[in-house]
Amino acid sequence: MAMNAGEIERFIKEALPDAEVIINDLRGDGDHYAAYVKSAAFAGKSRVQQHQMVYNALQGRMGNELHALALQTAVREDA
């Protein structure tokens, strides 16, 4: 079963409450998304660590309910 954009955003914001999250459904199939996530929690972390934090927020759904997620992360400076 595919995930919807609202579910993805909810999981990310539960793990990273200050996050600014923008989700785009790339194909309209509920299976291929692009996400932009900006959070102060990313400060001092490598890009790989930032992405791991987002994937961890999805609680094992990557590769299952969520097939593809193109991910961009950034550090939120104003939090």
Residue pairs with C-beta under 8 A, 6 or more apart in sequence:
1 65
2 29
2 30
2 31
2 65
2 66
2 67
3 30
3 61
3 65
3 66
4 30
5 23
5 24
5 25
5 33
8 21
8 23
8 33
8 35
8 58
8 66
8 69
9 21
9 23
11 57
11 58
11 59
11 61
12 19
12 21
12 35
12 37
12 54
12 57
12 58
13 19
13 21
14 57
15 53
15 56
15 57
16 37
16 39
16 41
16 53
16 54
16 57
18 39
18 40
18 41
18 76
18 79
19 37
19 38
19 39
19 41
19 76
20 36
20 37
20 38
20 39
20 76
21 35
21 36
21 37
21 38
22 35
22 36
23 33
23 34
23 35
24 33
24 34
24 35
25 32
25 33
26 32
26 33
26 34
26 68
26 70
31 66
31 67
31 68
32 67
32 68
33 66
33 68
33 69
33 70
34 69
34 70
34 71
34 72
35 54
35 69
35 70
35 71
35 72
36 72
36 73
36 74
37 50
37 54
37 71
37 72
37 73
37 74
38 73
38 74
38 75
38 76
39 73
39 75
39 76
39 79
40 75
40 76
40 77
40 79
41 53
42 49
42 50
42 53
42 73
42 74
42 75
42 76
43 75
45 53
47 73
50 73
51 71
51 73
54 71
54 73
55 62
58 66
58 69
62 69
